[in-house]
Every structure is written in structure tokens, then in C-alpha cells.
Amino acid sequence: MPSTQNKLTTPRDEDWNNFWTREQSQQFCHVSWSKRRILQLLTPYVHAGDRALDAGCGSGFFSKYFVDQGMAVTALDYSWAALDITKHMTQRRVRAVQGDLLVEPLPPLLNDKFDVIFSDGLLEHFSKPDQDKIVQNLISVLNEKGFLITVVPNRWSPWEIIRPIFMPGIDEKPFVLGQLQDLNTRNGLKIVQQGGLNTLPFAFSPEGMAAKYFGMLLYTVAQQK
């Protein structure tokens, strides 16, 4: 029996362009309790002078964070609307590149290697085989001691009940932590940090073990073996 994950409908270019040109999508450009916790996750891996790739940059929020910390940043997305927002958010201080991670090999497209490769809200929109293709493509431009930091939605989070209201037309398959771990290990990565974030949508939220099961987001930080 085929995996239900492989039945996922990959969003088309026009789906993402329509999403990012909707006025309500601009909420993703603002600092939120959710983004603050992702920033706490990122901080130990961010160093001025290093190179960062924001893969599936969306609103450009994290591209702006990286460049504000003194990193050389490449923002990658296949939505021209998302890239326009990112350019505005970062005051054109990042290199914005339009590309399809499933089609275009990154080494000739970017001609660079990165100390941090970050994705948030990316892999859950693709089938399991396509996730592997994307991760392998990202690894191809990861420095030998660089970090691949992946953030995905949690299948058991209450957010998944209301998500379609905020992201109409965008299909996704949320993860459990074991699936995210397997995605890393089957692609030759070693996990150096993992867990969950945003158990509760408030300034104070118990994380730790609770977030691994009920947090809005799951994450891994991994390196090449």
C-alpha cells in the first residue's frame, strides 16, 4: 500500500504567489511568540561573518535576522512574491535567488557553501521521496562543519486544526519527531540537537518533553557525518 505521505499535493508556483500576495500573509513578517522561540534555537549557531542560506525564505523574517547578525545571507524561494517581500524586509541586504529545490542543483545555482542552512515551513509540503531530494540538494552546499537546521509542523499540535484557515490552498503533511529524525539519518546526517517548540501560544510555554509531543513545531540541528 502506498504511503499516505506520497499522496501529498505539492503546491504550485501560483499557489505560493497567491499566498504571499494576500494581505493577511503579511502577519508572517512580524515578530511573534513562535518566531522568538525559533530565534532562541538559532542563536548558538549564528556568527558574524559566516554564510547562511534561508531555504524557502517566505516572508524573509529569518533572512533579516541572519543579516542583522552580520551573516552573509542567500534567500532562496521559488515564489517571486516571497522574494519581493524578502527584499523589502532586508532592505536588499541579502542575495535573493529564485529556484526550485526539486529541479535545480544548488551548487551551480548558488556557487557557494554555507555554514548554516535553515528551513522553516518547507519540507512538510513535499512527499517523502521529494523531501530526500531536497535534503540532498541542501547538503550539497553545506560546509563540512556546517549546520542544517530544520523546523517543521507537529502532527499533534492544535495548530493543525486551524492552519487551513490561515493557509488556504497550501497542502502540507506535518511530522512527528521520529519522522524528522529519520529524514536526517537516512540522508547521512547526524543530529546534534532536536526537540519541539511552542507547546502553548503564550509568552511562557513549557517546552522540554511536552514540546516533543504537543509543540506547534519540531526541529533538528544536524551535521554531515
N, C-alpha and C positions, 0 to 999 in steps of 0.2 A: 504494500500500500504506500503511495507517495506521501512524503511528509507534508503536513498542512502548511509548514513554513514556506515550501516551494510554490504554494498557490498564491502567494502574495503578489498583488498587482503593483508593479514598480511605477511610481509617479512619473508622468511625462514632463517634458520641459515646460509646457504651457500650464500644467498643474502648479508647479513651483512658482512660475512667473505670476500667475493669478494670485497665488497665496501671498507673495511678498509685495504685490501692488495693492492688496486690500488694506484699508486704513487701520483695521484692528490688529493687523500683524505687527504694527509698529510697537506694540507692547513688548515685543521680544527684544527691542533695543534698549530697554530700561533696566536699571539695577533692580533685582528682586531678591527675596529671601532665598530663592532657589539658586540664582546665579552667585550670590555671595558665598554659598557653601561650595560651589564648584571652584570659585576663586581660591578658597582655602585649600582645596585639593591641589590646585595648580601651583600655588606659591613656592613650595620647596623645589620645584623643577624649573623655575623661571629665573634666568640670569641675564643681565645686560650683556649685550654683545653676541649672545647665542642666536641661532636661527630657528624660527618657529613656522610651522605650516598649520594653518587653520583649515582643515579639510571638511568641506561643506560649511562654509563660513556663515551662511544665513544672514542674520542681521548685522554681522560684523562686530558684535559686542565683545567677543573674546579676542578678535584681531586687534581691536582697540586696546584691550588690556595688555596684550603682549607687547605692542609697540610702545605703550605708555611706560612699560618696564624697561625699555631700552633694547628690545629684541629687534632683529631684522625679520620682518614678517611677510609671508606669502599667504594671501587669502584665496582659496580655491573653491569654486562652485560652478555648477552648470546652469544656474539661473542668472540671466543678465540683470534681473530686477534685484536679486540679493546682492550682487556685486555692486550695483549702483548705490544701494543703501550702505554697504560696507565702505565704499569710497567716501561717502558723506560722513559716516561715523568716525572714520580715521583721519579725516582731512587729507586724504590721498597720501598718507604716510606709509601705506603698505603696497606691496606688489599684488594687484588683483588679476587673477587668471581664470578664464572660463574654460572648463574642461569636464569631461565625463570620465569618472574613475573606472568605469567598466570597459571603456573603449580605448582610451588614450594612455599609453605607457607614460608614467610620470618622469622618468629620467630625461628623455628628450624634450618633454613639455616644459619642465621646470628648470632643468640644467643646474640642479643644486641639491645639497644634502642638508638634513635638518637635525637639530639637537632635540627638539620637541615637535612631535606631530600629534595634534589634538583633533578629536571629532566629538561632537555632541549633536544628537538628533540626526544621525546619518545612517548607521548600519541597520536600524530597525525597519527601514523602508525597502530592504532587499531580501531576496531569498538566500538560503544558506550557501549555495554554491557561489552566488554573486558576492556575498559577504567575504568569502575566502578570496575571491579575485581582488576585491577592494583592499583587503588587508595586505595581500601580497604586493599589490601596487604601492601601497604606502610604505611597506618595509623596504622597497627598492630605493627609496630616497631617505631612509633613516640612517643617521650616522651610526657608526659601530657601537658607541656607548649611549646613543640617544634613547629617548623615552617615547613610546607610543601610548597616549592617554586616551582612553575610550569611555564615553559616557552614553548610556542607553536607557530607555524607559524600562521600568519594572512591571512585569505582567500583573503582579498582585497589588499594585498601587491603586488607591481610589481614583487617582487622576485619570486612569484609563477609561473610567466610566463617562467622564465629561469631555475627554480630549476631542472627540469628533465635533463638538460644538465650536471649539477654538481652531481646529484644523480641518475644515470641511474639504473633501476631495483628496485628502492625503492619507493613503493607507499605510499602516505600519504593523509590525509583529513584535511586541515587546518581549523582553528577555526574562529569564530567571538567571541568577548568578552563575549556576553551573553551566549554562549555555554560553555565557560570556567567557567564562574560564576556558571552556573547550575551544571556542573560536581562537583564542590566543595560542593555546598549546598545540592545536593541530596545525597551526601555521608557523611553528618553530619558535615561539616566543616564550620567555619565562616571565611570570607575573611577580612583580616586586611589591605591589600594593593592590588591594581590592576591597570592595565593600559597597555600601549603599549610602544614599544621601536623602535628606528631606522626608523623614518619616512623617512629620506634621508640618502643615503650611503656616508656621509661625516663626517669629524671631528665635524662639527657643524650641529645639526639637531634639528628642533623644535619638541618637544615631546608634553607633555600635552594632550589636547583634540585631536589634529591631530593624534597622535600616536595610540590612541584608535581605530581609523578608518583605518588608512593607514600605520601604523608602520609595519615593517617587522615581528616583534614579539609581542605577547601578553603575559601577565603574571598575576599570582595571588600569593599572600602570604597568607596562611591560617593556622588556628589552629583548634584543636578539640574544640567543644562546651562544 
